[in-house]
């Protein structure tokens, strides 16, 4: 299977870009949301992008867990060894606020850990991607034409982390989901780093900034799901960051009976 990863990665990247085009079509319109049982918003952009991604990835032959399509029950998915884990529009609240901080998230899981991740922020035309054998990369597509091969893509992309002269620690928090416990963790980090800057951002952009070296800590102590974290986990991990479960002190794991992610810290 791992010999297929370059082909799988390139297909996942192209699929994320196509989903991004679909999302931007809806972004240009006056779109409204309905609400799920957990009161999280969902739009036609979420649903349409989710279907597009499934149709593009199904021919590769791996199971799919996609936030916006039918999710296999645990008795079925607990036997998954390799599978796709997808959030077709991460940051729906930011999409509705029209602040550009939303993304397409596609991850590939191998035995409960992400070994490939793609995050595309279509409003910003920023692409982040990672795979365990090549590391993590960033490409500004506003300045580049998307190439026809993975080799060409790697040649024009920036390897992460990027060089930085930043000396002040930076802590990232979630713009739309900040809770008291996360705020407490930010305060504890600020006690260790009194001069630290704190930024609040939406979607998986937070993982991307840590991967590129633009931030140092991302504590998350408010509800999110496995599809919210998997692609960013891979990109941060293969850029040299750690993503760990606060309760176990071990790396964050996937395909649990509950798909809700535990409290975690990226650093």
N, C-alpha and C positions, 0 to 999 in steps of 0.2 A: 504493500500500500504506500509506504513512504517514498518509493521511487516515483509515485504519481504526484507527489506534492507540488512540484513546479507547475504542472498542468492544472492541478486543482486551484492553486493560488491565482494563476492568470485568469482562469474562468471566474473565480470569486471576485476578482477586481473588476473585470468587465461587467459582471452582473451588478455590482454595487454602483458603478457609474450609470448603467442603464436605469437602475432603480432611482438614482439621484435625479435623472432627467424627468422621470415620471413625477417625482415629488415636487420638483420645481414647476412643473406644469400646474399642479394644484396650488402651489405657493403664490402663483401669479393671479389666482382667483380669490373671490370672496368665499372662503370655505368655513364651514362650521363643524362642530364636534358633537358626537354622542358620548355617553359615559358608560364604562364597564361597571361590573358589580363592585369593584374596589374603588370606584369613582375616578379612575384614571381616564383621560380623554382618548378617543380614537376618531380618526378622520378617514375620509375616502382615500386620502393619500397613503395612510398606513396600510389599508386593506389592499389597494391596487398594487403598491410596491411589494407587499408580502406575496401576493399571487405571482407577480413577475419573477421574483427571486426563486420561489419554489419551482416554477416551470423551467427556469434556466439551470438549476442545480440537480433536479431529479435525474436527468440522463447519466450523471456520474455514478449513480447507483447506491448512494449512502442515505440512511434515514435523515429526516429533517425535523427539528423542533423549531417552530417559527411562532413568535408571539401572536401573529395575526391570522394564523390558520389553525386547523384542528390539531391539538397537541396529543400525542399518544399517551395512554394511561401508563402508570408506573410499571405495571406487570409486563407491558410491552417494551417500554424504553429501558428498563433496567438491564436488558440483555444487549443494549447498544454498546459496541466497542468503539466504532468510529461513526460520527454523525455531524451534521451541520447544526449550528445553534445561531439563530437569526433574530435580530430586531430590525425590521424593515424601516422603521422611522423612530430612532431613539431621540427623545426630547420633543415629544408631541406638544408639550406645554410651551416650549420655546418656539416651535413652528407656529403655533397659534398666536404667540406674542410677536412674531415676525422679527426676531432678533438674530436670526441666522445660526443660532447655536443648536443645530440638530444634525443627526447623522444617520447613515445606513451602516449597520453593524452586521458583519458576517464572520463567524468563527467556525473552525473545524476542530472537533474534539477527538482526542485519542486517549482512551482509558481514563476518563474523568478529568483530563487536563487539556487546555487549548494549545494546539501546536501550530495554528495558523490563524491570523486575524486580519480583517480588512475593515477600516473605518473611512467612510467618505462623507465629507461635509459639503453638500452640493451648493449651498448658498455662498460658501467661501471658496469653493473649488479646490479644497485641500484633501489630498489622499494620503492615508497612512496605511501601511501594510507590513506584515511580519510573517515569517515562517522559520521554524526552528533551525534549519540548516543554513540560512542566509542572514538572519538577523532582522532588524526593523528599519523601515525606510519611510521617507516623506517626499511627496511630490506636489508642487503648486501647479495645478493644471491651468490656472489663468495665464501662466507663463510658458506652458508646454503643450504640444500636441501629443495625445495618447499614442504610444507606439504599438507596433503590431506584434511584438514578441516580448516575453519576460526579460530576456537578456537586454534588449534595448531599454526597457523600462528601468531595470536596475542601473543602467549606465547613466541615465539622466536624473535619477532620484538621489536624495541625500540620505546617507547612512546615519542612523540615530544611535546614540545621542549626538546632537550638534555641538560644536565648540561654543563655549560661553565664557564671558568675562564677568558674569553676574556674581556678586559676593553676598548679597542679602538673601537669606532663605525665603522660600515662597511656599505658602500653604494654599491648597485648592479646596474649596467647598462646593457643594451642590447648590445651584441657584434656586431651584424650584422645590427641593425636598429637604431643606435644612431642618433638623430637629434639635431639641435641647441637648441630647447626648453628643451629637456631632459637634455642636457649638462648644460643649465642654472639652472635647478632645482638641479642638482648635485652640482653645484657651490654654490647655496643658502644653501643647506644642509651642505656643507663644511664650510660656514661662521658660521653656528650654532655649528658645530663640527670641529674645525680647524685641529684636529689630526686624523680625519676620514680616513680610507682606502677606496679606490674605486676599485671595481673589475668589469670587463666586461665579461659577460658570455652569452652563447647561450641557446635557448629553455626555457622550464619551470623549468630548474634547478634553476633559480633565485628564484622562489616561494619556492622551496624546501629548499634552504639555509636559507631563512627567517623562514620557519616553524621549522627547526631544531635548530634555534638560532645561526647560523653561520653568519648572516647578520641582519641589522636593518632597512634598507630603500631600497625600489625599486620604483623609480619614472619612469613612462612610459608615455612619451609625443610624441610618434611616432606611426604610424598606426599598429594596430594588430586587430585580429578578436576575436569574443566571444569564439571560440573553442581553441584559443591560451591561454585563461586565466582561463576557468571554473574549470578545474581539480586542477590547482595550487591555485586558489581562495579557493576551499574547503579545501585543505590541509593546507594552511596558516591560514585560519579562524579557523579551529578546533584545531590548535596549539596555538591559542590565538592572532593571528595577525588581523589587519583590512585591508580590501581592499576597498578603497573608490574612488568614481567618483569625480574628482577634481571640476567639474562644479556644482554638486548638493550637495557635501559634505556628500552624503549618500552612502551606500553600492552599489557596482557595480551590475547592474541588467542585465538580459539576455532575449533573444527572443524579442528584439526590432525590429522595422520595418527594420532598418539597422543593420546588424550583425557585423558592425565595432565597436570595443570597444572605449569608450571615453578615454580621458587622465585619468590616475589613479595613486594612490600611495599605496603601500603596506608597512605597518609599524607595 
